[in-house]
Amino acid sequence: MASELELSQFLQSVERRAFKHAAFAVRDDDHAQDIVQDAMIKLAEKYGDKPPAELPLLFQRILQNTIHDHFRRQKVRNLWTTLLSSFQRDDDDEQGDILEILEAEAGSAGAESAADQVEREQILRSIEDEIQKLPARQREAFLLRYWEDLDVAETAAVMGCSEGSVKTHCSRATHALGKALRAKGIVL
């Protein structure tokens, strides 16, 4: 059985990757943070007594289910928002100046030059954009296999599909990403 320390260490080790995974899926950082937090709470409350070796697969399954729940809730909210928006007036004031909302990006003192940092950030942004363009199942399989470093069997268990489907989704995702990145002049 996992001790509190083991559970805490596990959650700390997956937090950043889980956030990126959720952010790719829902394309909203605030919602992604909420999803990861909900998944972590569910794991701690319901499965905190499981052996440490079982935690990664349990967490991935909980994270995927929480993402799916988010989309279900969004669908219902969008329906009600659409229905209720017909009652609003058109002369509502603007939300505010966009420049007041934006936060300044904190600079980092790294060993690389500013040009290298900009180039690296542009490449990473391009890769993230292309990952977001993948179909949902391909993106899910790709992130679980190569971001979360799960094997084919574990990925199939998390996704609820066969190992062959995982291989197909991953193959299609890597080919699509490679083609899109080569078209942008990015060769990895």
N, C-alpha and C positions, 0 to 999 in steps of 0.2 A: 504494500500500500504506500502511496506517495505521501511523504511528510509535507508539512506546510512549506518548509524551505524548498523541497524539490518542486512542489507545485509553483511556488513563487519564481524560482529560477527558470522553470519551463516557460511560464507566461512571459517573463522578461526576454527570453531568447526568441520567442516567436512574435512579439509585439510589432516590431517594425515591418517584418515580412507580411504579417497578417493585415496590417494597415494598408500596405501597398496593394496587396491582393484585393482587399475590399474597395480601395480607391479605384483600381482598374475596373472593377465590376460595376460600381454605382456611379463613378465619375463625379464624385462630390466628396471632398475631404471631411467635411463635418459629419455627413452621414456615415462615411467610412469609419471615423473614430467611434461613433455610436455603435455601429455594428460590431467592431472589434471588442469594445467594452462589454456589450451584451453577450458576445460569445465567450469571453473570458469569465464573466460572472456565471453563466450557465455551466461552464466546465467546472469551476470551483465549487458551485453549489451541488451539482448533481453527480459529478464524477471525480471529485477531489480525492475519493478513497480508492481509486483505481491504481494499479501498479504504474510506475513512471513510464514504462515501455509502451503502455497503451495510450498515453496522453496525446501524442502527436496525431494519430489517426482520429481519435475522438474529437480533438479540437478542430481539425480540418472539416470534419463532417458537421460539427456544430456551426462553424463559420459559414460553410456553404448553405446550410439551412437558414441561418440568420440573414444571409444575403437574399435568399429566395423570399423570405418573409418580408424583407424591406420592399422588394418589388411588388409583392401582393398589396402591401399597405399603400404604396405609392399609387398603384392603379386605382384603388378605392378613393384616395385623397384627390387624385386628378379628376375623377368623375364628379365628386362633390364640388370641387373648386370650379369646374367648368359649368356645372349647373347653377351654382350660386353667383358666379361672376356676371351673369346676365342682370343681376339686381344692382350692380355697382354703377356709380356715375362715371362719366368719361372725363370730368374736370378735376380729378384728384391730383394733388400736388405730386411733384417728383419725389423720389425716395431720398434724394440728397445728392451732393456733389460726389462723383466717383473718386476724385482725388482725396477726399476725406476718408474714404473707406480703405484705400490701398495702403498696405504697410510697406515700409522700406525693407528690402532684402538685406539681411545681415551679411557683411563681407567676411570671408575667412582668410586667415593668413596661412597660405599653403606654400609649398615649395615650388609649385608650378606658376608659370607666368599668367598674366591676365588673359592673354590670347588663348593659352592652353585651357584655362578654366572655361572660357566662353565656348570654345570648340567642344570640350567634353560635355558641357551642359546642353549644347545644341544637339549633339549626338544622342545623349540620353533622352532628351525631349522627343526626338524623332523616333527612337525605339519605343518609348512609352506611347506615343501617338499611334504607332503602327500596331502595338499590342492591343490598344483600345479598339482599333478597327476590326480586329478578328471577331468572327462569330462567337457567341457566348461559350459554347461547349469547347471550341478550340482554345479559346483564351483560358478557360478553366483548366483544361488538361495541360496546356503549356505552363501555366503558372504553378500548378501542383507538381509537375514533373521537374521543371527546371528552376523555378524560384524556391519552392518548398523542398526540393530535392527528395521527393517521394519516389519509390520505385513504381513500376507499372501496376503491380498487384494492389499496392496501397492506394494509388491514384484511382484505380477502378473501384475499390471499396468506397472511397470518399465520394466519387461521382455517381455511384450506383449503376455502373455499366460494366461491360465485359472488358477484358484486357485488350482484346483486338480493337475495340472502339477507342480506347485510350491511345493505342499506337497510331491509329488512323488520324485521330484529332491532332495528336502531337506532330505527326508527319506533315499534315496539311498546314498546320500553324507555322512550323519552321520554314517550310517552302514559301508560304505567303510572306512571312517576315523577311526572309532572305531576298526574295524578289523585290519587295517594296524598298528595302534598305539599299540594295544595289542600284535601284532606279534613282535614289537620292544621292548616290555616290559614296555610300557608307559600306565599306568592306571590313568585316570583323574577322 
